[in-house]
């Protein structure tokens, strides 16, 4: 069994799950479904079932769902999985040994070394007589242990357990990467919220206050728009939303800004209905529109125009936010996108988030020059793994 496990792990680490499946299926067509090929296929299938729960991290639920598949990979009577503080799951025969499983793992948790231990049991029918305990690690830290229980131990079982533990380590490291990415995106969204709050909220409330005596009904309508806008902007759940929701929030923002600027702010929208359901990162467009108002029009004399376009482009949607304001020196734009201190966070934040979610080819494309306005272009795939508006 262990050569198959080694082959599995090498394939997973080099090619990833999709490539592994392709290689296995191709191998079955070219070589035929002999015993070795069937064993490899079954091993890969078992590993693919164990991977998703482990991608949630070393938790009780994840260990519980993955343990049966890990036991099948190792071909042992039972397995136990611990974190650094407690037993997470004992799966298989000899459940009366579960109470001692964490004690069996303690030495491995302390020194990070594989241990082979004899297990005392008074029940003659119990198949548990030995346990191989191997460490589980992320970032070179021992975070748990995997224990394989059976009637005997062997060098082959030790190697197989260490290889399976190494594969589990890779899944846990991916889980850490997912968590880090999520925390980073949440921090970036918080930065955008902080940017929105002081400037926009003050101006909006001042504008609403100016209508309270002269036009109470108008003040009430604006206050409701303001409430809906802030409720959306400061919501606490979901990294993604639909383009329709993002544009609806932008419309509320522009209603409030037009109340402040009056006829000096003119807005044109051209939105293709086909792209409205597309999932987009939360607050990925609103900062672009706010940038157009604040930096493009506030310092400009006379009428300022903003044009927002969302077009269907096959497997993608193309979005642009354009203003005819004062523009920007391209060198300063470079410093902003590079995230240099003192240059603001809006454009750089959106650019970085788009690249993180979709890849570098989906960063912002900006056309600008001093006294020549600015046009910010965004391309978004209609469908992308891990992106959904829940």
C-alpha positions in Angstrom: 0.0 0.0 0.0 2.7 2.4 0.9 4.2 2.8 -2.7 0.8 3.8 -3.9 0.5 6.4 -1.1 3.9 7.8 -2.0 2.9 8.1 -5.6 -0.3 9.8 -4.6 1.4 12.4 -2.5 4.0 13.2 -5.1 1.2 13.6 -7.7 -0.9 15.8 -5.4 2.0 18.1 -4.5 3.3 18.4 -8.1 0.1 18.5 -10.2 -2.8 19.3 -7.9 -6.1 17.4 -7.7 -7.4 18.2 -11.1 -4.1 17.1 -12.8 -4.0 14.0 -10.7 -7.5 12.9 -11.9 -6.5 13.6 -15.4 -3.3 11.5 -15.1 -5.2 8.6 -13.5 -7.9 8.6 -16.1 -5.4 8.8 -18.9 -3.4 6.1 -17.4 -6.4 3.8 -17.2 -7.1 4.4 -20.9 -3.6 3.8 -22.0 -2.5 1.1 -19.7 -5.7 -0.6 -18.9 -7.4 -1.1 -15.5 -5.0 -3.6 -14.0 -4.7 -4.2 -10.2 -2.0 -1.5 -9.7 -4.0 1.1 -11.7 -7.2 0.3 -9.8 -5.4 0.5 -6.5 -3.9 3.9 -7.5 -7.3 5.2 -8.7 -9.0 4.1 -5.4 -6.2 5.7 -3.3 -6.6 9.0 -5.2 -10.3 8.9 -4.8 -10.0 8.3 -1.1 -7.5 11.1 -0.7 -9.8 13.5 -2.6 -12.6 12.7 -0.1 -10.3 13.5 2.9 -9.0 16.8 1.5 -12.1 19.1 1.7 -12.6 18.7 5.5 -9.0 19.2 6.2 -9.0 22.5 4.2 -11.1 23.9 7.1 -8.1 23.4 9.4 -7.4 21.0 12.3 -10.8 21.1 13.9 -13.1 18.4 15.5 -15.6 18.4 12.6 -12.8 18.3 9.9 -11.0 15.5 11.7 -14.2 13.6 12.2 -15.0 13.8 8.4 -11.5 13.0 7.2 -10.6 10.2 9.7 -12.4 7.4 8.0 -10.7 8.2 4.7 -7.3 8.5 6.3 -7.8 5.1 7.9 -8.6 3.6 4.5 -5.5 5.2 3.1 -3.4 3.6 5.8 -5.2 0.3 5.9 -5.1 0.2 9.7 -7.7 -0.9 12.3 -8.1 2.6 13.7 -6.7 6.1 13.5 -6.7 9.0 16.0 -6.2 12.7 15.3 -5.3 15.2 17.9 -4.5 18.9 18.0 -1.9 20.2 20.5 -4.4 20.1 23.4 -6.9 17.3 23.0 -8.1 14.3 21.1 -10.2 15.3 18.1 -11.3 11.9 16.9 -10.7 8.2 17.3 -12.1 6.2 14.3 -12.2 2.5 14.0 -11.9 -0.6 16.1 -11.0 -0.7 19.8 -12.8 2.4 20.8 -12.0 1.7 24.4 -8.4 2.9 23.6 -9.7 6.4 22.7 -9.3 7.5 26.3 -5.6 6.9 26.0 -5.1 8.2 22.5 -4.0 11.7 23.5 -1.5 10.2 26.0 0.0 8.1 23.2 0.5 11.3 21.2 2.0 13.5 24.0 5.6 12.6 23.3 5.2 13.3 19.6 3.5 16.6 20.3 6.4 17.7 22.5 9.4 16.7 20.3 7.9 16.4 16.9 9.2 12.8 16.3 7.5 9.7 15.1 6.8 7.2 17.9 6.0 3.5 17.7 4.4 2.2 20.9 3.0 -1.0 22.2 -0.6 -0.8 23.4 -1.6 -3.0 26.4 -5.1 -4.5 26.1 -6.7 -7.3 28.1 -9.3 -8.1 25.4 -8.1 -11.0 23.3 -10.4 -10.2 20.4 -9.1 -6.6 20.2 -6.9 -6.0 17.2 -5.1 -3.0 18.7 -1.6 -4.0 19.9 0.6 -1.2 18.4 0.3 2.4 17.4 2.4 4.6 15.1 2.2 8.3 16.0 3.4 10.9 13.6 3.4 14.7 14.0 1.2 17.1 12.0 2.9 20.5 11.4 2.2 23.9 9.8 4.9 26.6 9.5 7.4 24.2 11.1 5.2 24.0 14.3 3.7 20.8 15.6 0.0 21.4 15.7 -1.3 17.9 16.2 -0.7 14.2 15.7 -1.9 11.4 13.5 -1.9 7.9 15.2 -2.4 4.6 13.2 -3.5 1.7 15.4 -3.2 -2.0 14.4 -2.2 -5.5 15.4 1.4 -4.9 14.6 3.8 -2.2 13.4 6.3 -2.3 10.5 8.7 0.0 8.7 6.3 0.1 5.9 3.5 1.4 8.1 5.8 4.0 9.6 6.7 5.3 6.2 3.1 5.3 5.0 1.9 7.1 8.1 4.6 9.8 7.7 3.7 10.3 4.0 0.0 10.6 4.8 0.8 13.0 7.7 2.9 15.0 5.2 -0.1 15.2 2.9 -2.3 16.3 5.8 0.3 19.0 6.6 -0.1 20.3 3.1 -3.9 20.6 3.4 -3.5 22.3 6.8 -1.1 24.8 5.3 -3.6 25.5 2.5 -6.2 26.1 5.2 -3.9 28.6 6.9 -3.3 30.3 3.6 -7.1 30.6 3.1 -7.5 32.0 6.5 -4.7 34.6 6.0 -6.2 35.6 2.7 -9.7 36.0 4.3 -8.2 38.1 7.1 -6.3 40.3 4.6 -9.4 40.9 2.5 -11.4 41.7 5.7 -8.7 44.2 6.7 -8.7 45.8 3.3 -12.5 46.2 3.4 -12.2 47.8 6.8 -9.7 50.2 5.4 -12.1 51.1 2.7 -14.9 51.6 5.2 -12.7 53.8 7.2 -11.9 55.9 4.1 -15.6 56.3 3.3 -16.8 57.2 6.8 -15.2 60.5 7.8 -15.4 62.4 4.5 -18.6 61.2 3.0 -20.6 60.9 6.2 -19.8 64.5 7.3 -20.8 65.9 3.9 -23.9 63.8 3.6 -25.2 64.8 7.0 -24.4 68.5 6.4 -26.3 68.3 3.1 -29.3 66.6 4.7 -29.4 69.2 7.5 -29.5 72.0 5.0 -32.9 70.6 3.7 -34.5 70.0 7.0 -36.2 73.4 7.2 -36.5 74.3 3.5 -37.6 70.9 2.2 -38.4 68.4 5.0 -39.7 65.7 2.5 -36.4 65.9 0.6 -34.4 65.7 3.8 -36.4 62.5 4.8 -35.7 60.9 1.4 -32.0 61.7 1.6 -31.8 60.4 5.2 -33.3 57.1 4.0 -30.8 56.8 1.2 -28.0 57.6 3.6 -29.2 54.9 6.0 -29.4 52.3 3.2 -26.0 53.2 1.9 -24.3 53.0 5.2 -26.1 49.7 6.1 -24.6 48.2 2.9 -21.2 49.7 3.3 -20.7 48.5 6.9 -22.3 45.1 6.6 -20.5 42.4 8.5 -20.9 39.3 6.3 -19.8 38.2 2.9 -16.7 39.0 0.8 -18.7 39.1 -2.4 -21.9 40.7 -3.6 -23.7 41.0 -6.9 -22.9 43.7 -9.4 -26.6 44.7 -9.1 -26.1 45.3 -5.3 -22.9 47.2 -5.8 -24.4 49.5 -8.4 -27.5 50.0 -6.2 -25.2 51.2 -3.4 -23.4 53.4 -5.9 -26.7 54.9 -7.0 -27.5 55.8 -3.4 -24.1 57.4 -3.0 -24.6 59.5 -6.2 -28.0 60.6 -5.1 -26.5 62.0 -1.9 -23.6 63.6 -3.8 -26.0 65.2 -6.4 -27.9 66.7 -3.5 -24.7 68.4 -2.5 -23.4 69.4 -5.9 -26.7 70.0 -7.6 -26.6 70.4 -11.4 -22.8 70.6 -11.3 -22.6 66.8 -11.1 -24.0 64.9 -14.0 -24.0 61.1 -14.2 -24.5 58.8 -17.1 -25.0 55.0 -16.6 -25.0 52.4 -19.3 -25.6 49.0 -17.7 -26.1 45.7 -19.6 -28.8 43.7 -17.7 -26.9 40.4 -18.5 -24.1 41.3 -16.1 -26.2 42.4 -13.1 -26.1 38.9 -11.4 -22.3 38.6 -11.7 -20.6 38.1 -8.3 -18.0 40.8 -7.5 -15.8 41.6 -4.5 -17.7 43.7 -2.0 -16.9 47.4 -2.3 -14.8 47.0 -5.5 -16.5 49.7 -7.5 -17.8 52.2 -5.0 -14.3 53.5 -4.2 -13.7 54.1 -7.9 -16.8 56.3 -8.1 -16.0 58.1 -4.9 -12.5 58.7 -6.3 -14.0 60.2 -9.4 -16.2 62.6 -7.4 -13.6 63.6 -4.8 -10.4 63.8 -6.9 -12.0 64.4 -10.3 -14.7 66.9 -9.7 -14.4 68.6 -6.3 -11.5 70.7 -7.5 -12.9 71.4 -11.0 -14.8 74.6 -11.9 -18.1 74.1 -13.7 -20.0 71.0 -14.5 -18.4 67.6 -13.8 -19.5 64.4 -15.6 -19.1 60.8 -14.5 -19.9 57.9 -16.8 -20.3 54.4 -15.5 -20.5 51.5 -18.0 -21.0 47.8 -17.4 -20.9 45.7 -20.6 -21.3 42.0 -21.4 -18.0 40.6 -22.9 -18.6 36.9 -23.3 -17.1 35.1 -20.3 -16.3 38.4 -18.7 -17.9 41.7 -18.0 -16.2 45.0 -18.6 -16.7 47.9 -16.3 -15.4 51.5 -16.5 -15.7 54.6 -14.3 -14.8 57.8 -16.2 -14.8 61.4 -15.2 -13.8 64.6 -17.0 -12.1 66.1 -13.9 -8.6 67.4 -13.2 -6.9 64.0 -13.9 -3.7 63.0 -12.3 0.0 62.9 -12.9 0.9 59.3 -14.1 3.8 59.2 -11.7 1.6 60.0 -8.8 -0.8 57.3 -9.9 2.1 54.8 -10.0 2.9 55.7 -6.4 -0.7 55.3 -5.3 -1.0 51.8 -6.9 2.3 50.9 -5.3 0.7 51.6 -1.9 3.3 54.3 -1.0 2.5 56.0 2.3 0.5 59.3 2.2 -1.0 58.5 -1.2 -4.4 57.2 -0.2 -5.7 53.6 -0.1 -8.8 53.5 -2.4 -7.4 52.7 -5.8 -4.5 50.6 -4.5 -6.8 48.6 -2.3 -9.3 47.8 -5.1 -6.4 46.9 -7.4 -4.8 44.6 -4.9 -8.1 42.8 -4.0 -8.9 42.2 -7.6 -5.5 40.7 -8.3 -5.8 38.5 -5.2 -9.2 37.1 -6.1 -8.8 36.7 -9.9 -5.1 37.0 -10.7 -2.7 39.7 -11.9 -4.3 40.0 -15.3 -7.4 41.4 -13.6 -5.9 44.4 -12.0 -7.1 48.0 -12.7 -6.2 49.6 -16.0 -6.2 53.4 -15.6 -6.0 56.1 -18.3 -5.2 59.6 -17.0 -3.1 62.7 -17.4 -3.1 66.1 -15.7 -6.2 68.1 -16.8 -7.4 65.2 -18.9 -9.8 63.3 -16.6 -9.5 59.7 -15.6 -10.9 56.4 -16.8 -10.7 53.3 -14.6 -11.2 50.0 -16.4 -12.1 46.8 -14.7 -12.5 43.3 -16.2 -14.2 40.6 -14.1 -14.9 37.0 -15.0 -18.5 36.1 -14.8 -17.7 32.8 -13.1 -14.6 32.1 -11.0 -13.8 29.4 -8.4 -14.5 30.5 -4.9 -16.4 33.6 -5.9 -20.1 33.6 -5.2 -22.6 36.2 -3.8 -24.0 34.4 -0.8 
